[in-house]
Amino acid sequence: MQDELTGSKGDAGFSMHIEQPSQLLRDRVLARIREAIVNGVYLPGQRLLEKDLCAALGVSRTSVRESLRQLEIEQLVTVGPRGRPQVASLTLDQAREIYEFRIVLERAAVALFIARAPETAFEHLRALGERFAEALATEDLTELLRLKSEFYRTLFGEARNASMQTVFEQLFNRIGYLRARSLARPKNTALRSQELGDVLDAVARRDVAAAEHAIEHHVRSVARGALARLEADLEGRRDD
């Protein structure tokens, strides 16, 4: 964790430090802290110390505070004792509800994607599937997480329903820690790759019913493993 806090690249290849900004600084700070939480650099329940974030990002406390307030709205950060921000934790019921809602959203997204996306978007999804398999072969967790996020950005972006995309992104981010843990296990990742391959095959055929079925199967499979691990984690915390 120390490597990430100081802004250097650790084993996960994740650097918090922000180079010379080409966009609004506060947007870059927000995006970097959000990414660190979603990818499991900061763990559920972990305190987010302003001085450490400022040092890691190379920015002022004002920028960090604004970002933490926005992340609280997104339910990625909560305010703990004495008003100290920390990474939000999920209950088992909250996680279960998110996965149930994901099924609804993702079934709708594949149907809209098939109906609305240009051919270039279909080609991009196929390329992402191939790169996911390559990252799996090298067990590159950072790349696997990036590609999974890019897959969903493309799927929902080309479904061309901005409201649905916004809701999905917030839910997807809230279970980022569970996703990172799942993809860190080679056996799980191989299964996820096969399931995504089934989704991509159905999408390529423009088979809406098959695509809806494949993506629901994928989410249910992911949910079973994630909820089991979360339940074990919560039981472990109660025993401590």
C-alpha positions as CSV (number, residue, x, y, z in Angstrom):
1,M,0.0,0.0,0.0
2,Q,2.9,2.4,0.7
3,D,3.9,2.4,-2.9
4,E,0.5,3.6,-4.0
5,L,0.3,6.3,-1.3
6,T,3.7,7.8,-2.3
7,G,2.7,7.8,-5.9
8,S,5.2,5.3,-7.2
9,K,4.2,2.1,-9.1
10,G,3.7,-1.0,-6.9
11,D,3.1,-4.6,-7.8
12,A,-0.3,-3.7,-9.3
13,G,1.3,-1.1,-11.5
14,F,-1.0,1.6,-10.2
15,S,0.3,5.1,-9.7
16,M,-1.7,7.8,-7.9
17,H,0.5,10.7,-8.9
18,I,-1.1,13.2,-11.4
19,E,1.1,14.6,-14.1
20,Q,0.6,18.1,-15.6
21,P,-3.2,18.3,-16.0
22,S,-4.7,18.8,-19.4
23,Q,-8.2,19.0,-18.0
24,L,-9.7,20.5,-14.8
25,L,-7.5,19.4,-11.9
26,R,-10.4,18.5,-9.7
27,D,-11.8,16.1,-12.4
28,R,-8.4,14.4,-12.6
29,V,-8.1,14.1,-8.8
30,L,-11.7,12.7,-8.6
31,A,-11.0,10.2,-11.3
32,R,-7.8,9.0,-9.8
33,I,-9.2,8.5,-6.3
34,R,-12.3,6.8,-7.7
35,E,-10.1,4.4,-9.8
36,A,-8.0,3.6,-6.7
37,I,-11.1,2.7,-4.7
38,V,-12.8,0.7,-7.5
39,N,-9.6,-1.3,-8.2
40,G,-9.1,-2.2,-4.6
41,V,-6.0,0.0,-3.9
42,Y,-7.9,1.3,-1.0
43,L,-10.0,-1.3,0.8
44,P,-13.5,-1.2,2.3
45,G,-13.4,0.5,5.7
46,Q,-9.9,2.0,5.1
47,R,-9.5,5.6,6.3
48,L,-8.6,8.1,3.6
49,L,-6.2,10.5,5.1
50,E,-6.1,13.9,3.3
51,K,-2.4,14.4,3.9
52,D,-1.5,11.0,2.3
53,L,-3.8,11.6,-0.6
54,C,-2.3,15.1,-1.2
55,A,1.2,13.7,-1.1
56,A,0.3,10.8,-3.4
57,L,-1.5,13.0,-5.9
58,G,0.7,16.1,-5.6
59,V,-2.3,18.4,-5.1
60,S,-3.8,20.6,-2.5
61,R,-6.2,19.6,0.3
62,T,-9.0,21.6,-1.4
63,S,-8.9,19.4,-4.5
64,V,-8.9,16.3,-2.3
65,R,-11.8,17.4,-0.1
66,E,-13.9,18.3,-3.1
67,S,-13.3,14.8,-4.6
68,L,-14.1,13.0,-1.4
69,R,-17.4,14.9,-1.1
70,Q,-18.3,13.8,-4.6
71,L,-17.3,10.2,-3.9
72,E,-19.5,10.3,-0.8
73,I,-22.4,11.2,-3.1
74,E,-21.5,8.2,-5.3
75,Q,-21.5,6.0,-2.2
76,L,-17.8,5.0,-2.6
77,V,-16.8,7.0,0.5
78,T,-18.5,7.3,3.9
79,V,-17.8,9.6,6.8
80,G,-16.7,7.6,9.8
81,P,-16.1,8.6,13.5
82,R,-15.0,12.2,14.0
83,G,-16.0,13.1,10.5
84,R,-13.1,11.1,9.0
85,P,-13.7,9.8,5.4
86,Q,-13.2,6.1,4.7
87,V,-13.9,3.7,1.9
88,A,-17.5,2.6,1.9
89,S,-18.3,-1.0,2.9
90,L,-21.1,-3.1,1.4
91,T,-23.5,-5.2,3.4
92,L,-24.5,-8.6,1.9
93,D,-28.0,-7.4,1.1
94,Q,-26.6,-4.3,-0.6
95,A,-24.3,-6.3,-2.8
96,R,-27.1,-8.8,-3.7
97,E,-29.4,-5.9,-4.7
98,I,-26.7,-4.5,-6.9
99,Y,-26.1,-7.8,-8.8
100,E,-29.9,-8.2,-9.2
101,F,-30.2,-4.8,-10.7
102,R,-27.1,-5.4,-12.9
103,I,-29.0,-8.3,-14.6
104,V,-31.8,-5.9,-15.5
105,L,-29.5,-3.2,-16.8
106,E,-27.2,-5.5,-18.7
107,R,-29.9,-7.4,-20.5
108,A,-31.3,-4.1,-21.6
109,A,-27.9,-2.9,-22.7
110,V,-27.0,-5.8,-25.0
111,A,-30.4,-5.5,-26.7
112,L,-30.0,-1.7,-27.2
113,F,-26.4,-2.2,-28.3
114,I,-27.4,-4.7,-31.0
115,A,-30.1,-2.4,-32.2
116,R,-28.1,0.9,-32.1
117,A,-24.4,0.3,-32.2
118,P,-22.4,1.0,-35.4
119,E,-20.2,-1.8,-36.9
120,T,-17.1,-0.2,-35.5
121,A,-18.4,-0.8,-32.0
122,F,-19.0,-4.5,-32.7
123,E,-15.4,-4.7,-33.9
124,H,-14.2,-2.9,-30.8
125,L,-16.0,-5.3,-28.5
126,R,-14.5,-8.3,-30.3
127,A,-11.0,-6.7,-30.0
128,L,-11.5,-6.2,-26.2
129,G,-12.5,-9.9,-25.9
130,E,-9.2,-10.9,-27.6
131,R,-7.1,-8.6,-25.4
132,F,-8.9,-9.9,-22.3
133,A,-7.8,-13.4,-23.2
134,E,-4.2,-12.2,-23.7
135,A,-4.2,-10.4,-20.3
136,L,-5.5,-13.6,-18.8
137,A,-2.6,-15.6,-20.2
138,T,-0.1,-13.2,-18.5
139,E,-2.2,-12.8,-15.3
140,D,-2.1,-9.1,-15.7
141,L,-4.6,-8.0,-13.1
142,T,-4.3,-4.3,-13.9
143,E,-5.0,-4.8,-17.6
144,L,-7.9,-7.3,-16.8
145,L,-9.6,-4.7,-14.7
146,R,-9.1,-2.0,-17.3
147,L,-10.4,-4.1,-20.1
148,K,-13.5,-5.2,-18.1
149,S,-14.3,-1.6,-17.5
150,E,-13.7,-0.7,-21.1
151,F,-16.0,-3.5,-22.2
152,Y,-18.9,-2.1,-20.2
153,R,-18.1,1.5,-21.2
154,T,-18.4,0.4,-24.8
155,L,-21.5,-1.7,-24.3
156,F,-23.5,0.9,-22.4
157,G,-22.0,3.9,-24.3
158,E,-23.1,2.4,-27.7
159,A,-26.5,1.4,-26.2
160,R,-27.0,5.2,-26.3
161,N,-29.0,5.6,-23.1
162,A,-27.2,8.1,-20.9
163,S,-29.4,7.6,-17.9
164,M,-29.0,3.8,-17.9
165,Q,-25.2,4.2,-18.4
166,T,-24.9,6.6,-15.4
167,V,-26.8,4.3,-13.1
168,F,-24.8,1.3,-14.2
169,E,-21.4,3.0,-13.7
170,Q,-22.3,3.9,-10.1
171,L,-23.3,0.4,-9.3
172,F,-20.3,-1.1,-11.1
173,N,-18.0,1.1,-9.2
174,R,-19.5,0.2,-5.8
175,I,-18.7,-3.5,-6.3
176,G,-15.2,-2.8,-7.7
177,Y,-13.4,-4.4,-4.7
178,L,-15.3,-7.6,-5.2
179,R,-14.5,-7.6,-8.9
180,A,-10.8,-7.0,-8.3
181,R,-10.7,-10.0,-5.9
182,S,-12.5,-12.2,-8.3
183,L,-10.2,-11.4,-11.3
184,A,-7.1,-12.0,-9.1
185,R,-8.0,-15.7,-9.1
186,P,-6.9,-17.3,-12.4
187,K,-9.6,-20.0,-12.2
188,N,-12.3,-17.4,-11.8
189,T,-10.9,-15.2,-14.5
190,A,-10.7,-18.1,-17.1
191,L,-14.4,-18.7,-16.4
192,R,-15.3,-15.0,-16.8
193,S,-13.4,-15.0,-20.1
194,Q,-15.4,-17.9,-21.4
195,E,-18.7,-16.3,-20.3
196,L,-17.8,-13.0,-21.9
197,G,-16.9,-14.9,-25.1
198,D,-20.4,-16.4,-25.1
199,V,-21.8,-12.8,-24.8
200,L,-19.6,-11.5,-27.6
201,D,-20.5,-14.5,-29.9
202,A,-24.2,-13.8,-29.4
203,V,-23.8,-10.0,-30.0
204,A,-21.8,-10.7,-33.1
205,R,-24.7,-12.8,-34.5
206,R,-27.1,-10.0,-33.5
207,D,-29.0,-12.6,-31.5
208,V,-30.7,-10.5,-28.9
209,A,-32.3,-13.4,-26.9
210,A,-29.0,-15.3,-26.8
211,A,-27.0,-12.2,-25.8
212,E,-29.5,-11.4,-23.0
213,H,-29.3,-15.0,-21.7
214,A,-25.5,-15.1,-21.9
215,I,-25.0,-11.8,-20.0
216,E,-27.5,-12.8,-17.3
217,H,-25.7,-16.1,-16.9
218,H,-22.4,-14.2,-16.6
219,V,-23.7,-11.8,-13.9
220,R,-25.3,-14.6,-11.9
221,S,-22.1,-16.6,-12.0
222,V,-20.1,-13.6,-10.9
223,A,-22.6,-12.8,-8.1
224,R,-22.4,-16.3,-6.6
225,G,-18.7,-16.1,-6.1
226,A,-18.6,-12.5,-5.0
227,L,-21.4,-12.9,-2.5
228,A,-19.9,-16.0,-1.0
229,R,-16.5,-14.2,-0.5
230,L,-18.2,-11.1,0.9
231,E,-20.2,-13.2,3.4
232,A,-17.0,-14.9,4.5
233,D,-15.3,-11.5,4.9
234,L,-18.1,-10.2,7.0
235,E,-18.1,-13.3,9.2
236,G,-14.3,-12.9,9.6
237,R,-14.7,-9.3,10.7
238,R,-17.3,-10.3,13.3
239,D,-15.0,-13.0,14.7
240,D,-12.1,-10.5,15.0
